[in-house]
């Protein structure tokens, strides 16, 4: 199955070049990489030319859902990809990410979503200590039952206490997810709601508990902005209330908010 890293770029990220280097360094051979954006400028076009990466721009206002769908659909249309990783411009993919993905696809041809463990780093690329990812590893335990991870109960059990799956680690098999992949209007929990929906569809979630991505937190990150304007809190509360009765949802949210400290 043909794979593509579709970088959804926005603005002039100082970390985009490092992301490109990490994708170019994949040990599985030449990776298929494209840059997609709704904010085309000389900076992005220059990096695309420097790394010999196809560059695609879309018309219209920037929107997380529309930008991500544009990235996926461009990879499918232009690169004939069936597996698409929406690469986040601030993050670093470890050299064996693509190798691990290909191995998983050989073993589990019914894979619909592939994901991995990740390490959190700061703006200086230094590891950030915290308990959030350790807790998420516990929440992902059901997905270690690989033979059962094609069942809705198993897939969604990794999502009922919050989104335990790191969005930038995900690769989507569009032959199983269909297009568009992202169908909701959320600004922050777009990935959580998407995984919840895909968890109810045919296909296997394959989670590799190996650090294959560095997830960067910094002051300009969308996650931090959504914490400050309370969008994250509002949308996560909505998701919990979709899954649990309201009193339980509020209790879970009380503890879930403690993970916001990773951005302080």
SELUMTOR-292194 format. One record per atom (N, C-alpha, C): residue number from 1; residue in three letters; x, y, z. Coordinates in steps of 0.05 Angstrom, whole numbers. Atoms other than C-alpha are relative to their C-alpha. Layout:
N
SITE   seq   type        x        y        z
SITE   NUM    ALA        X        Y        Z
...
This chain:
264
SITE   seq   type        x        y        z
SITE     1    UNK       17      -24        0
SITE     1    UNK        0        0        0
SITE     1    UNK       18       25        0
SITE     2    UNK      -17      -24        2
SITE     2    UNK       28       68      -19
SITE     2    UNK       -6       19       23
SITE     3    UNK        2      -18      -23
SITE     3    UNK       41      116       38
SITE     3    UNK       10       27       -7
SITE     4    UNK       -9      -27        4
SITE     4    UNK       49      191       41
SITE     4    UNK       -1       15       27
SITE     5    UNK        0      -20      -22
SITE     5    UNK       70      240       96
SITE     5    UNK      -11       26      -12
SITE     6    UNK       11      -25        9
SITE     6    UNK       25      300       83
SITE     6    UNK        3       21       22
SITE     7    UNK       -4      -20      -20
SITE     7    UNK       51      359      123
SITE     7    UNK      -21       22       -3
SITE     8    UNK       20      -22        0
SITE     8    UNK       -5      407      141
SITE     8    UNK       14       24       12
SITE     9    UNK      -16      -23       -9
SITE     9    UNK       35      472      145
SITE     9    UNK      -17       25        3
SITE    10    UNK       14      -25       -5
SITE    10    UNK       10      538      173
SITE    10    UNK       20       21        9
SITE    11    UNK      -19      -21       -8
SITE    11    UNK       49      603      176
SITE    11    UNK       29       -8       -5
SITE    12    UNK      -28        4        3
SITE    12    UNK      124      604      182
SITE    12    UNK       12      -13       25
SITE    13    UNK       -9       14      -23
SITE    13    UNK      139      551      234
SITE    13    UNK       31       -3        0
SITE    14    UNK      -29        4       -1
SITE    14    UNK      212      552      257
SITE    14    UNK        8      -29        3
SITE    15    UNK       -6       28       -4
SITE    15    UNK      207      477      268
SITE    15    UNK       -6      -17      -25
SITE    16    UNK        8       15       23
SITE    16    UNK      182      457      199
SITE    16    UNK       24      -13      -14
SITE    17    UNK      -23       12       14
SITE    17    UNK      251      446      170
SITE    17    UNK       10      -25       15
SITE    18    UNK       -8       24      -15
SITE    18    UNK      269      398      226
SITE    18    UNK      -20      -23       -5
SITE    19    UNK       20       20        6
SITE    19    UNK      204      361      213
SITE    19    UNK        6      -13      -28
SITE    20    UNK       -7       10       27
SITE    20    UNK      223      355      139
SITE    20    UNK       25      -18        1
SITE    21    UNK      -24       16       -2
SITE    21    UNK      292      329      157
SITE    21    UNK       -6      -27       12
SITE    22    UNK        6       26      -13
SITE    22    UNK      262      276      202
SITE    22    UNK      -15      -19      -19
SITE    23    UNK       15       16       19
SITE    23    UNK      216      252      146
SITE    23    UNK       19      -10      -22
SITE    24    UNK      -20        8       20
SITE    24    UNK      274      251       96
SITE    24    UNK       19      -21       10
SITE    25    UNK      -19       19      -12
SITE    25    UNK      314      208      145
SITE    25    UNK      -12      -27        6
SITE    26    UNK       13       25       -5
SITE    26    UNK      265      150      146
SITE    26    UNK       17      -24      -10
SITE    27    UNK      -17       23        7
SITE    27    UNK      302       83      146
SITE    27    UNK      -13      -19      -20
SITE    28    UNK       14       18       18
SITE    28    UNK      249       49      103
SITE    28    UNK        5        7      -29
SITE    29    UNK       -5       -9       28
SITE    29    UNK      275       85       41
SITE    29    UNK      -12       27       -5
SITE    30    UNK       11      -26        7
SITE    30    UNK      252      146        4
SITE    30    UNK      -29        3        8
SITE    31    UNK       27       -5       -8
SITE    31    UNK      190      172       38
SITE    31    UNK      -14       18      -19
SITE    32    UNK       16      -19       16
SITE    32    UNK      134      204       -1
SITE    32    UNK       -9       22       19
SITE    33    UNK        6      -23      -17
SITE    33    UNK      126      274       28
SITE    33    UNK      -12       22      -17
SITE    34    UNK       11      -24       13
SITE    34    UNK       83      333        8
SITE    34    UNK       -5       21       22
SITE    35    UNK        7      -22      -18
SITE    35    UNK       70      401       39
SITE    35    UNK      -26       12      -10
SITE    36    UNK       27      -11        7
SITE    36    UNK       -2      426       40
SITE    36    UNK       -5       24       19
SITE    37    UNK        5      -23      -16
SITE    37    UNK      -24      494       65
SITE    37    UNK      -23       17      -10
SITE    38    UNK       20      -20        8
SITE    38    UNK      -78      547       65
SITE    38    UNK       13       28        3
SITE    39    UNK      -14      -26       -4
SITE    39    UNK      -25      602       79
SITE    39    UNK       26       -1      -17
SITE    40    UNK      -24        2       17
SITE    40    UNK       23      598       19
SITE    40    UNK       16       26        2
SITE    41    UNK      -18      -23        0
SITE    41    UNK       84      644       23
SITE    41    UNK       27       -9       -9
SITE    42    UNK      -27        7       10
SITE    42    UNK      157      647        2
SITE    42    UNK       14      -19       18
SITE    43    UNK      -13       17      -20
SITE    43    UNK      180      613       66
SITE    43    UNK       -7      -29       -6
SITE    44    UNK        9       28        5
SITE    44    UNK      139      550       54
SITE    44    UNK        9      -10      -27
SITE    45    UNK       -8        8       26
SITE    45    UNK      152      549      -20
SITE    45    UNK       31       -5       -2
SITE    46    UNK      -29        3        0
SITE    46    UNK      227      557       -7
SITE    46    UNK        8      -26       13
SITE    47    UNK       -7       25      -13
SITE    47    UNK      230      498       41
SITE    47    UNK       -8      -24      -18
SITE    48    UNK        9       21       18
SITE    48    UNK      190      455       -8
SITE    48    UNK       20       -4      -22
SITE    49    UNK      -20        1       22
SITE    49    UNK      240      472      -63
SITE    49    UNK       26      -11       11
SITE    50    UNK      -25        9      -12
SITE    50    UNK      300      461      -17
SITE    50    UNK        1      -30        4
SITE    51    UNK        1       28       -6
SITE    51    UNK      277      391        2
SITE    51    UNK      -13      -17      -22
SITE    52    UNK       12       13       23
SITE    52    UNK      247      374      -66
SITE    52    UNK      -25      -14        7
SITE    53    UNK       26       11       -9
SITE    53    UNK      178      364      -37
SITE    53    UNK      -22       14      -15
SITE    54    UNK       23      -13       14
SITE    54    UNK      114      377      -77
SITE    54    UNK      -15       18       19
SITE    55    UNK       13      -20      -16
SITE    55    UNK       77      438      -52
SITE    55    UNK      -28        5      -11
SITE    56    UNK       28       -4        9
SITE    56    UNK        1      447      -54
SITE    56    UNK      -13       20       19
SITE    57    UNK       14      -21      -16
SITE    57    UNK      -40      507      -31
SITE    57    UNK      -30       -1       -8
SITE    58    UNK       29        0        5
SITE    58    UNK     -115      511      -24
SITE    58    UNK      -11       28        5
SITE    59    UNK       14      -25       -4
SITE    59    UNK     -161      571      -29
SITE    59    UNK      -19       -2       24
SITE    60    UNK       19        0      -23
SITE    60    UNK     -204      591       30
SITE    60    UNK       14        6       26
SITE    61    UNK      -10       -7      -27
SITE    61    UNK     -196      610      103
SITE    61    UNK       12      -25       13
SITE    62    UNK      -13       22      -14
SITE    62    UNK     -151      568      147
SITE    62    UNK      -20      -13       19
SITE    63    UNK       18       15      -18
SITE    63    UNK     -189      514      185
SITE    63    UNK       14      -27        4
SITE    64    UNK      -13       25       -6
SITE    64    UNK     -160      454      221
SITE    64    UNK      -12      -23      -15
SITE    65    UNK       13       22       14
SITE    65    UNK     -212      407      192
SITE    65    UNK        5        1      -30
SITE    66    UNK       -3       -3       29
SITE    66    UNK     -208      435      121
SITE    66    UNK       30       -4       -8
SITE    67    UNK      -29        3        6
SITE    67    UNK     -131      438      123
SITE    67    UNK        8      -29        1
SITE    68    UNK       -7       29       -2
SITE    68    UNK     -124      366      147
SITE    68    UNK      -13      -16      -22
SITE    69    UNK       13       15       21
SITE    69    UNK     -175      340       98
SITE    69    UNK       13        6      -27
SITE    70    UNK      -14       -7       25
SITE    70    UNK     -140      378       42
SITE    70    UNK       26      -15       -2
SITE    71    UNK      -25       14        0
SITE    71    UNK      -74      346       62
SITE    71    UNK       -4      -30       -7
SITE    72    UNK        6       28        6
SITE    72    UNK     -104      276       62
SITE    72    UNK       -9       -4      -29
SITE    73    UNK       11        4       27
SITE    73    UNK     -143      284       -2
SITE    73    UNK       20        7      -22
SITE    74    UNK      -21       -6       19
SITE    74    UNK      -84      315      -38
SITE    74    UNK       19      -23       -3
SITE    75    UNK      -17       23        0
SITE    75    UNK      -41      256      -18
SITE    75    UNK      -12      -23      -16
SITE    76    UNK       15       21       14
SITE    76    UNK      -94      209      -45
SITE    76    UNK       -1        6      -30
SITE    77    UNK        4       -7       28
SITE    77    UNK     -106      247     -109
SITE    77    UNK       27        2      -16
SITE    78    UNK      -24       -6       15
SITE    78    UNK      -36      269     -128
SITE    78    UNK       22      -22        3
SITE    79    UNK      -21       20       -5
SITE    79    UNK        8      214      -97
SITE    79    UNK      -11      -28        0
SITE    80    UNK       13       26        1
SITE    80    UNK      -42      157     -103
SITE    80    UNK        4      -16       26
SITE    81    UNK       -5       13      -26
SITE    81    UNK      -33      143      -29
SITE    81    UNK      -25      -13       11
SITE    82    UNK       22       13      -15
SITE    82    UNK      -76       95       10
SITE    82    UNK        3        2       30
SITE    83    UNK       -7       -5      -28
SITE    83    UNK      -41      107       76
SITE    83    UNK       10       28        2
SITE    84    UNK       -8      -28       -2
SITE    84    UNK      -34      179       98
SITE    84    UNK        5        8       29
SITE    85    UNK       -6      -11      -26
SITE    85    UNK        1      209      158
SITE    85    UNK       -2       30       -3
SITE    86    UNK        1      -29        0
SITE    86    UNK      -20      281      171
SITE    86    UNK       22       10       19
SITE    87    UNK      -23       -7      -17
SITE    87    UNK       48      304      195
SITE    87    UNK       -3       28       10
SITE    88    UNK        2      -27      -12
SITE    88    UNK       48      362      243
SITE    88    UNK       27       14       -2
SITE    89    UNK      -25      -14        7
SITE    89    UNK       99      415      225
SITE    89    UNK       19        5       23
SITE    90    UNK      -18       -6      -22
SITE    90    UNK      127      424      295
SITE    90    UNK       12      -25       12
SITE    91    UNK       -9       25      -13
SITE    91    UNK      140      350      310
SITE    91    UNK       21      -14      -16
SITE    92    UNK      -22       15       13
SITE    92    UNK      196      302      294
SITE    92    UNK       -7      -30       -1
SITE    93    UNK        6       29        4
SITE    93    UNK      185      232      266
SITE    93    UNK       26      -15        2
SITE    94    UNK      -24       16       -3
SITE    94    UNK      236      181      288
SITE    94    UNK        6      -16      -25
SITE    95    UNK       -8       13       26
SITE    95    UNK      275      145      232
SITE    95    UNK      -15      -25       -7
SITE    96    UNK       13       26        6
SITE    96    UNK      238       79      240
SITE    96    UNK      -31        1       -1
SITE    97    UNK       29       -2        0
SITE    97    UNK      167      107      239
SITE    97    UNK      -12      -15      -25
SITE    98    UNK       11       12       25
SITE    98    UNK      154       87      166
SITE    98    UNK        5      -30       -1
SITE    99    UNK       -6       29       -1
SITE    99    UNK      188       20      175
SITE    99    UNK      -20      -15       17
SITE   100    UNK       19       13      -18
SITE   100    UNK      143        4      234
SITE   100    UNK      -28       -1      -12
SITE   101    UNK       26       -1       13
SITE   101    UNK       81       26      196
SITE   101    UNK       -2      -22      -21
SITE   102    UNK        1       20       22
SITE   102    UNK       98      -19      136
SITE   102    UNK       -2      -28       12
SITE   103    UNK        1       26      -13
SITE   103    UNK      110      -78      182
SITE   103    UNK      -27       -6       11
SITE   104    UNK       27        3      -11
SITE   104    UNK       43      -67      216
SITE   104    UNK      -20       -6      -22
SITE   105    UNK       19        5       23
SITE   105    UNK        7      -65      149
SITE   105    UNK        3      -28      -11
SITE   106    UNK       -4       27       10
SITE   106    UNK       38     -131      128
SITE   106    UNK      -13      -20       18
SITE   107    UNK       11       19      -20
SITE   107    UNK       15     -165      192
SITE   107    UNK      -30        3        2
SITE   108    UNK       28       -6       -4
SITE   108    UNK      -53     -131      196
SITE   108    UNK      -11       15      -24
SITE   109    UNK        9      -13       24
SITE   109    UNK      -80     -116      126
SITE   109    UNK      -27       15        4
SITE   110    UNK       25      -13       -6
SITE   110    UNK     -146      -94      158
SITE   110    UNK        4       25       17
SITE   111    UNK       -6      -24      -16
SITE   111    UNK     -111      -36      194
SITE   111    UNK      -15       24      -11
SITE   112    UNK       13      -25        8
SITE   112    UNK     -152       28      193
SITE   112    UNK       15       24       11
SITE   113    UNK      -16      -21      -12
SITE   113    UNK     -110       70      241
SITE   113    UNK       25      -12       13
SITE   114    UNK      -26        8      -13
SITE   114    UNK      -37       62      261
SITE   114    UNK        9       23       17
SITE   115    UNK      -10      -21      -18
SITE   115    UNK       -9      100      321
SITE   115    UNK       22      -11       17
SITE   116    UNK      -23        9      -16
SITE   116    UNK       51       98      367
SITE   116    UNK        1       17       26
SITE   117    UNK       -7      -16      -23
SITE   117    UNK       77      123      433
SITE   117    UNK       16       24      -10
SITE   118    UNK      -16      -24        8
SITE   118    UNK      109      192      432
SITE   118    UNK       14       11       25
SITE   119    UNK      -14      -14      -21
SITE   119    UNK      157      234      473
SITE   119    UNK       -7       30       -3
SITE   120    UNK        6      -29        1
SITE   120    UNK      140      306      492
SITE   120    UNK       26       15        3
SITE   121    UNK      -23      -17       -1
SITE   121    UNK      193      358      479
SITE   121    UNK       -9       30        1
SITE   122    UNK        7      -29       -1
SITE   122    UNK      196      434      488
SITE   122    UNK       12       14      -25
SITE   123    UNK      -10      -16       24
SITE   123    UNK      217      490      440
SITE   123    UNK       29       -5       -6
SITE   124    UNK      -29        5        3
SITE   124    UNK      290      473      452
SITE   124    UNK        6      -29       -6
SITE   125    UNK       -3       29        5
SITE   125    UNK      278      399      435
SITE   125    UNK        9      -16       24
SITE   126    UNK       -7       15      -24
SITE   126    UNK      289      379      507
SITE   126    UNK      -24      -15       10
SITE   127    UNK       23       16      -10
SITE   127    UNK      246      324      538
SITE   127    UNK      -14       15       22
SITE   128    UNK       17      -12      -21
SITE   128    UNK      188      349      581
SITE   128    UNK       -9      -23       18
SITE   129    UNK        8       21      -19
SITE   129    UNK      177      308      643
SITE   129    UNK      -28        5        9
SITE   130    UNK       28       -2       -9
SITE   130    UNK      107      293      664
SITE   130    UNK      -13      -28        0
SITE   131    UNK       14       26       -3
SITE   131    UNK       56      239      677
SITE   131    UNK      -21       -5      -22
SITE   132    UNK       22        2       19
SITE   132    UNK        7      253      620
SITE   132    UNK        4      -24      -19
SITE   133    UNK       -4       21       20
SITE   133    UNK       38      205      569
SITE   133    UNK        0      -27       14
SITE   134    UNK        0       25      -15
SITE   134    UNK       48      152      623
SITE   134    UNK      -29      -10        5
SITE   135    UNK       28        7       -4
SITE   135    UNK      -26      155      639
SITE   135    UNK      -13       -9      -26
SITE   136    UNK       11        7       26
SITE   136    UNK      -43      152      565
SITE   136    UNK        8      -28       -8
SITE   137    UNK       -8       28        6
SITE   137    UNK       -2       88      558
SITE   137    UNK      -17      -20       14
SITE   138    UNK       18       18      -15
SITE   138    UNK      -45       57      611
SITE   138    UNK      -28       -1      -14
SITE   139    UNK       26       -1       14
SITE   139    UNK     -108       80      575
SITE   139    UNK        0      -15      -26
SITE   140    UNK       -3       14       26
SITE   140    UNK      -82       49      511
SITE   140    UNK        3      -31        3
SITE   141    UNK       -4       29       -4
SITE   141    UNK      -74      -20      543
SITE   141    UNK      -18      -18      -16
SITE   142    UNK       17       18       15
SITE   142    UNK     -135      -49      509
SITE   142    UNK        9       -4      -29
SITE   143    UNK       -9        3       28
SITE   143    UNK     -103      -36      441
SITE   143    UNK       23      -19       -3
SITE   144    UNK      -21       20        2
SITE   144    UNK      -47      -84      459
SITE   144    UNK      -12      -28       -6
SITE   145    UNK       14       25        8
SITE   145    UNK      -99     -139      448
SITE   145    UNK       -4        1      -30
SITE   146    UNK        1       -5       29
SITE   146    UNK      -82     -136      374
SITE   146    UNK      -21      -16      -14
SITE   147    UNK       20       18       13
SITE   147    UNK     -126     -195      355
SITE   147    UNK      -28        9        4
SITE   148    UNK       27      -10       -6
SITE   148    UNK     -186     -160      386
SITE   148    UNK       -3       29       -8
SITE   149    UNK        1      -29        5
SITE   149    UNK     -169      -89      364
SITE   149    UNK      -14        8      -25
SITE   150    UNK       18       -7       22
SITE   150    UNK     -216      -93      305
SITE   150    UNK      -29        2       10
SITE   151    UNK       27       -2      -12
SITE   151    UNK     -276      -92      353
SITE   151    UNK       -5       27       12
SITE   152    UNK        7      -27      -10
SITE   152    UNK     -312      -28      371
SITE   152    UNK        6        3       30
SITE   153    UNK       -4       -2      -28
SITE   153    UNK     -310      -43      445
SITE   153    UNK       29        4        8
SITE   154    UNK      -29       -3       -6
SITE   154    UNK     -234      -50      446
SITE   154    UNK       10       27      -10
SITE   155    UNK      -10      -25       11
SITE   155    UNK     -221        9      401
SITE   155    UNK       -9       24       16
SITE   156    UNK       10      -23      -15
SITE   156    UNK     -266       56      438
SITE   156    UNK        7        0       30
SITE   157    UNK       -8        1      -29
SITE   157    UNK     -244       32      507
SITE   157    UNK       26       16        5
SITE   158    UNK      -24      -17       -3
SITE   158    UNK     -178       69      494
SITE   158    UNK       -6       29       -2
SITE   159    UNK        8      -28        4
SITE   159    UNK     -218      133      484
SITE   159    UNK      -21       10       20
SITE   160    UNK       22       -8      -17
SITE   160    UNK     -271      133      539
SITE   160    UNK        9       17       24
SITE   161    UNK      -10      -17      -22
SITE   161    UNK     -227      167      592
SITE   161    UNK       17       23      -10
SITE   162    UNK      -15      -22       13
SITE   162    UNK     -199      218      544
SITE   162    UNK       14      -11      -25
SITE   163    UNK      -13        8       25
SITE   163    UNK     -160      216      479
SITE   163    UNK       28       -9        7
SITE   164    UNK      -26       11       -7
SITE   164    UNK     -101      170      494
SITE   164    UNK       18       -3      -24
SITE   165    UNK      -15        4       24
SITE   165    UNK      -78      169      422
SITE   165    UNK       11       26      -10
SITE   166    UNK      -13      -25        9
SITE   166    UNK      -28      221      399
SITE   166    UNK       -6        5      -30
SITE   167    UNK        9       -6       27
SITE   167    UNK      -57      254      337
SITE   167    UNK       22        0      -21
SITE   168    UNK      -21        0       21
SITE   168    UNK        9      267      300
SITE   168    UNK       13      -27       -5
SITE   169    UNK      -11       27        5
SITE   169    UNK       28      193      308
SITE   169    UNK      -17      -16      -18
SITE   170    UNK       19       17       14
SITE   170    UNK      -32      170      269
SITE   170    UNK        4        0      -30
SITE   171    UNK        2        3       29
SITE   171    UNK      -33      143      199
SITE   171    UNK      -28      -13       -6
SITE   172    UNK       27        9        7
SITE   172    UNK     -101      132      166
SITE   172    UNK        0      -16      -26
SITE   173    UNK        4       16       24
SITE   173    UNK     -118       77      116
SITE   173    UNK      -26       10      -13
SITE   174    UNK       24      -13       11
SITE   174    UNK     -165      116       72
SITE   174    UNK      -18      -20      -15
SITE   175    UNK       18       19       12
SITE   175    UNK     -190       53       38
SITE   175    UNK      -20      -11       20
SITE   176    UNK       18        9      -21
SITE   176    UNK     -223       37      105
SITE   176    UNK      -14       24       13
SITE   177    UNK       13      -23      -14
SITE   177    UNK     -236      106      135
SITE   177    UNK      -19       15      -19
SITE   178    UNK       15      -16       19
SITE   178    UNK     -264      136       71
SITE   178    UNK        9       29        1
SITE   179    UNK       -6      -29        1
SITE   179    UNK     -260      210       53
SITE   179    UNK      -26       16        2
SITE   180    UNK      -23      -11      -15
SITE   180    UNK     -263      259       84
SITE   180    UNK        4      -15       26
SITE   181    UNK       -6       14      -25
SITE   181    UNK     -228      231      145
SITE   181    UNK      -11       16       24
SITE   182    UNK        8      -17      -23
SITE   182    UNK     -245      290      190
SITE   182    UNK      -27       14       -7
SITE   183    UNK       27       -8        7
SITE   183    UNK     -320      304      191
SITE   183    UNK      -14       19       20
SITE   184    UNK       13      -17      -20
SITE   184    UNK     -333      347      253
SITE   184    UNK       10       29       -1
SITE   185    UNK       -6      -29        0
SITE   185    UNK     -331      422      267
SITE   185    UNK       17        9       24
SITE   186    UNK      -15       -7      -24
SITE   186    UNK     -288      419      330
SITE   186    UNK       27       14       -8
SITE   187    UNK      -25      -13        4
SITE   187    UNK     -226      462      337
SITE   187    UNK       23      -14       14
SITE   188    UNK      -21       13      -15
SITE   188    UNK     -188      420      388
SITE   188    UNK       -4      -31        0
SITE   189    UNK        4       29       -3
SITE   189    UNK     -219      351      397
SITE   189    UNK       -8      -13      -27
SITE   190    UNK        6       10       26
SITE   190    UNK     -225      341      322
SITE   190    UNK       11      -29       -4
SITE   191    UNK      -12       26        3
SITE   191    UNK     -178      281      327
SITE   191    UNK      -14      -21       18
SITE   192    UNK       14       18      -18
SITE   192    UNK     -213      251      388
SITE   192    UNK      -26       -9      -11
SITE   193    UNK       26        7       11
SITE   193    UNK     -281      254      356
SITE   193    UNK        3      -18      -25
SITE   194    UNK       -5       16       24
SITE   194    UNK     -253      226      291
SITE   194    UNK        7      -29        7
SITE   195    UNK       -7       27       -8
SITE   195    UNK     -221      167      326
SITE   195    UNK      -23      -15       12
SITE   196    UNK       24       13      -12
SITE   196    UNK     -285      154      365
SITE   196    UNK      -18      -10      -23
SITE   197    UNK       17        9       23
SITE   197    UNK     -324      152      299
SITE   197    UNK       13      -23      -15
SITE   198    UNK      -13       22       14
SITE   198    UNK     -272      108      265
SITE   198    UNK        0      -25       16
SITE   199    UNK        1       23      -17
SITE   199    UNK     -273       63      325
SITE   199    UNK      -25      -16       -3
SITE   200    UNK       25       13        4
SITE   200    UNK     -344       46      308
SITE   200    UNK       -3      -12      -28
SITE   201    UNK        1       10       28
SITE   201    UNK     -327       28      236
SITE   201    UNK       18      -25       -3
SITE   202    UNK      -18       23        4
SITE   202    UNK     -295      -36      208
SITE   202    UNK       29        9       -3
SITE   203    UNK      -28       -7        2
SITE   203    UNK     -220      -36      213
SITE   203    UNK       13       -3       27
SITE   204    UNK      -15        5      -24
SITE   204    UNK     -165      -49      264
SITE   204    UNK       17       24        8
SITE   205    UNK      -18      -20      -10
SITE   205    UNK     -130        2      308
SITE   205    UNK       26      -15        9
SITE   206    UNK      -26       13       -7
SITE   206    UNK      -56      -19      312
SITE   206    UNK       17       21       13
SITE   207    UNK      -16      -19      -16
SITE   207    UNK      -18       17      367
SITE   207    UNK       26      -13        7
SITE   208    UNK      -27       10       -7
SITE   208    UNK       57        6      373
SITE   208    UNK       11       16       23
SITE   209    UNK      -10      -14      -24
SITE   209    UNK       81       23      443
SITE   209    UNK       30        3       -1
SITE   210    UNK      -28       -7        4
SITE   210    UNK      148       49      419
SITE   210    UNK        1       29       -7
SITE   211    UNK       -2      -28        6
SITE   211    UNK      169      122      418
SITE   211    UNK       10        4      -28
SITE   212    UNK       -7       -5       28
SITE   212    UNK      169      140      344
SITE   212    UNK       -6       28       -8
SITE   213    UNK        5      -28        6
SITE   213    UNK      153      214      349
SITE   213    UNK        6       17       24
SITE   214    UNK       -4      -20      -21
SITE   214    UNK      174      275      388
SITE   214    UNK      -22       21       -4
SITE   215    UNK       22      -19        1
SITE   215    UNK      113      318      403
SITE   215    UNK        8       25       14
SITE   216    UNK      -10      -26      -10
SITE   216    UNK      132      391      412
SITE   216    UNK      -22       17       12
SITE   217    UNK       17      -20      -12
SITE   217    UNK       98      438      461
SITE   217    UNK       15       26        2
SITE   218    UNK      -13      -26        0
SITE   218    UNK      113      512      455
SITE   218    UNK      -22       21        1
SITE   219    UNK       20      -21       -5
SITE   219    UNK       79      579      466
SITE   219    UNK      -18        6      -24
SITE   220    UNK       16       -6       23
SITE   220    UNK       55      586      394
SITE   220    UNK      -17      -24       -9
SITE   221    UNK       15       24        8
SITE   221    UNK       25      516      391
SITE   221    UNK      -30        5        2
SITE   222    UNK       29       -3       -1
SITE   222    UNK      -49      511      376
SITE   222    UNK      -12      -11       25
SITE   223    UNK       10       12      -25
SITE   223    UNK      -59      467      437
SITE   223    UNK        1       21       23
SITE   224    UNK       -2      -20      -21
SITE   224    UNK      -34      522      483
SITE   224    UNK      -20       23       -4
SITE   225    UNK       20      -21        5
SITE   225    UNK      -78      574      449
SITE   225    UNK      -28       -9        8
SITE   226    UNK       26       11       -7
SITE   226    UNK     -138      529      458
SITE   226    UNK       -4       -4       30
SITE   227    UNK        3        1      -29
SITE   227    UNK     -123      522      532
SITE   227    UNK       -6       28       10
SITE   228    UNK        3      -27      -10
SITE   228    UNK     -118      597      542
SITE   228    UNK      -28       11       -6
SITE   229    UNK       27      -11        7
SITE   229    UNK     -184      612      506
SITE   229    UNK      -22      -19        8
SITE   230    UNK       19       19      -12
SITE   230    UNK     -218      553      541
SITE   230    UNK      -15      -17      -21
SITE   231    UNK       13       17       21
SITE   231    UNK     -237      520      474
SITE   231    UNK        5      -29        6
SITE   232    UNK       -6       28       -6
SITE   232    UNK     -201      457      495
SITE   232    UNK      -18      -11       22
SITE   233    UNK       16        9      -23
SITE   233    UNK     -238      452      561
SITE   233    UNK      -29       -4       -8
SITE   234    UNK       28        2        8
SITE   234    UNK     -306      465      529
SITE   234    UNK       -4      -25      -18
SITE   235    UNK        4       22       19
SITE   235    UNK     -297      414      473
SITE   235    UNK        5      -27       13
SITE   236    UNK       -5       25      -14
SITE   236    UNK     -267      361      518
SITE   236    UNK      -24       -7       18
SITE   237    UNK       23        5      -17
SITE   237    UNK     -326      369      565
SITE   237    UNK      -23      -11      -18
SITE   238    UNK       21       10       18
SITE   238    UNK     -373      359      505
SITE   238    UNK        5      -29       -7
SITE   239    UNK       -6       28        8
SITE   239    UNK     -337      295      485
SITE   239    UNK       -6      -19       23
SITE   240    UNK        6       17      -23
SITE   240    UNK     -340      267      555
SITE   240    UNK      -30       -4        4
SITE   241    UNK       28        2       -4
SITE   241    UNK     -414      282      558
SITE   241    UNK      -13      -17      -22
SITE   242    UNK       10       18       20
SITE   242    UNK     -424      244      493
SITE   242    UNK        4      -29        8
SITE   243    UNK       -7       27       -8
SITE   243    UNK     -393      183      525
SITE   243    UNK      -12       -8       27
SITE   244    UNK        8        6      -27
SITE   244    UNK     -414      188      598
SITE   244    UNK      -24       18        9
SITE   245    UNK       20      -18      -12
SITE   245    UNK     -472      216      640
SITE   245    UNK       14       25       10
SITE   246    UNK      -12      -26       -6
SITE   246    UNK     -460      289      657
SITE   246    UNK       16        0       26
SITE   247    UNK      -16       -1      -25
SITE   247    UNK     -439      279      730
SITE   247    UNK       27      -14       -2
SITE   248    UNK      -25       15        4
SITE   248    UNK     -387      227      710
SITE   248    UNK       18       16      -19
SITE   249    UNK      -16      -16       18
SITE   249    UNK     -364      271      653
SITE   249    UNK       14       23       14
SITE   250    UNK      -12      -23      -15
SITE   250    UNK     -352      330      700
SITE   250    UNK       22      -10       18
SITE   251    UNK      -21       11      -17
SITE   251    UNK     -313      286      748
SITE   251    UNK       25       -7      -16
SITE   252    UNK      -23        7       17
SITE   252    UNK     -269      259      692
SITE   252    UNK       14       25      -10
SITE   253    UNK      -12      -25       10
SITE   253    UNK     -258      329      666
SITE   253    UNK       17       13       21
SITE   254    UNK      -15      -12      -23
SITE   254    UNK     -235      352      735
SITE   254    UNK       29      -11        0
SITE   255    UNK      -26       12        0
SITE   255    UNK     -177      303      731
SITE   255    UNK       15        3      -26
SITE   256    UNK      -12       -2       26
SITE   256    UNK     -166      308      657
SITE   256    UNK       14       27       -4
SITE   257    UNK      -11      -27        4
SITE   257    UNK     -151      383      661
SITE   257    UNK       28        2       12
SITE   258    UNK      -27       -1      -11
SITE   258    UNK      -89      368      702
SITE   258    UNK       22       -4      -20
SITE   259    UNK      -19        4       21
SITE   259    UNK      -55      347      638
SITE   259    UNK        8       26      -14
SITE   260    UNK       -6      -26       12
SITE   260    UNK      -57      420      616
SITE   260    UNK       26       11       10
SITE   261    UNK      -24      -10      -12
SITE   261    UNK        2      432      662
SITE   261    UNK       24       -4      -18
SITE   262    UNK      -23        6       17
SITE   262    UNK       48      403      609
SITE   262    UNK        7       24      -17
SITE   263    UNK       -5      -23       17
SITE   263    UNK       41      469      572
SITE   263    UNK        8       25       16
SITE   264    UNK       -8      -23      -16
SITE   264    UNK       60      514      630
SITE   264    UNK       30        3        0
